[in-house]
Amino acid sequence: MKSIKNLVVVLALSVTAFAASAADLSSAPTSDMQKMGVVSVSGATTLDGLEARVAAKAEQAGASSYRIISTTGNNRMHATAELYK
């Protein structure tokens, strides 16, 4: 039971930390946005780490939103995402 409580606390803190770092960049494009390209990232060991890498690459490209369209891997993950402006 203690493990479950600890897991819930860790997950809540992780979500809060990620939300704070990606406050200006949305991962849900709207219908009025235009696709501006596709990016690929790799090397993360978790899905959260993979999404953080996509968000960083999208921000560098000047995108206002992104949509992850594929993920693969076990210990070394890879993702492809569409960028929108």
N, C-alpha and C positions, 0 to 999 in steps of 0.2 A: 504494500500500500504506500509506503514511504517513497518507493521508486516511482510510482505513478505521479505522486505529488511533485517530485523533483522534475520529472519529465515535463509536466504541464508548465511549471515555472520556467524552465529552460526554453520551451517553445514560445511562450508568451514574450520573454525577453528577446528572443531571436527575431520574432515578427516586429516588435517595436523598434529594434535597432535597424532592421532593414527598411522599414517604413520611413524612418527619420532620414536615412541616407538617400532614399530615392524619392524625396518629396516633390521634386520638380519634374520627374520623368514618369510617365504613365505606361503601364504594361497592357493597357486596354485601349487600342485605337478606336476612334469613332468613325462613323460613316463619311464624315466630311473631310477626313485626312487623306493625304496622298502618299502612296508608297514611294519611298526615296531610295530603297536599296535593300540588300541582304547582307548580313554579317554572320561569321562563324566564330565560335570560341571553343577552347578546349583546355584540359588540364585540371579542371575542378574535381573535387572528390565527393561533393554533395550537390543536390539540386539547388539549394540556397546559394552555394558558391558559384554554381553555373549561372544562375539568374543574375547574381551580382556582377559577374563578368560581362554578361549581355548588356545590362544596364549601363555599365561603365563605357562599353564600346559604343552604345547608342548615344550616350551623352557626348562623347568625343566627336561623333559624326554630326552632331547638331540636331538629332532627332528629338521630337517631342513625345514620341510613343514607340513602342515595339511590341511585336507578337512572336513568341517562340513557336516555331513550326515543327521542330524535331529535336529530340535528344537521344543520345546513345551512350553506351559505356557502362562499366561497373565501377572500377577503382579510378579510372581516368576518364571523365565524361566529356562529351562533345555536344554542342548545340548549334542550331541554325535559327536565325531570327530575321523577320522582316522589320524594316525601320520605316516610320511614318513621320511626316512633317505637317 
